Amino acid sequence: MSGTNRAVDPQHQPVPPAAPEPNVPVPEMPAAYGVVRDTAGDPAWDPAAEPAPRPVSQRGPLGSQTDGMAAIRAVWERAAETERRRPAKPGMPHRRREPKAFAPALLGILVCACLLMFFAWTAAPALWISVGHYEYGTVEVTYCQDGFAPSCTGRFEADGWSRELHLTGDVTAADLGAHLPARSTGPDAHSAYVGDTAGLLLRWAPSLVLFMAVAFALVGVSGATRLYEGRSGAIGLCWAAAGAVLAAALAFAW
């Protein structure tokens, strides 16, 4: 048979195109690429009359990479700072205070140390007697000295011991030779108190107040508040020294 009369192979027959489905929705474009407008049904649409779409920033929810690097750099610089300064008040420039000179600081520390020892030694015996650490006895006033700082001494006698002690409290030169009731902290004491409990409070309370004032002065004159590194340690050392002086005075007055 000739080629013109050959039967057509059903596998090689052309496939007719599929009919378009009606009402197929057109996919919407993201807002980042502008607004897509269907101009098929609007013959009067002029592209030149429409404003150009404004470019949309591609920033993520955490900001751009430049902002992130700037924030990391700021945190790194703050962490690398070794000086810790107090923030200046609004409207007032911050002035850096230079460390205190060595000679004035050393002189101030020595003066404050002497004052701390004096006030602690003055308050310690009366404080012990106020808290109940004492022995009752009788004192015979043997000597009194008048003047700017009057003082008296006497022979204190208690159960099992007797000693010449310095007298404090309500005793004057008019009591010379008299026997008065007194209290002392013990055989190793250096003084005995003559009077009531109210007088004891007036002897140790003002001394402790002055002691605390001198301790604050020690922190200032030592230059501890002017340091930018180790300031807390220096202030703590000043207070530890003041506490050690008070503890030593109480131990000797026991």
Secondary structure, DSSP 8 states (H G I E B T S, - for coil): --GGG----GGGS--------TT-------GGG------TT-TT--GGGS---------BTTB-HHHHHHHHHHHHHHHH---------TTS---------HHHHHHHHHHHHHHHHHHHHHHHHHHHHHTT--EEEEEEEEEEE-SSS-EEEEEEEETTEEEEEEEEES--GGGTT-EEEEEES-TT-SEEEES-HHHHHHHHHHHHHHHHHHHHHHHHHTTGGG-SSSHHHHHHHHHHHHHHHHHHHHHHT-
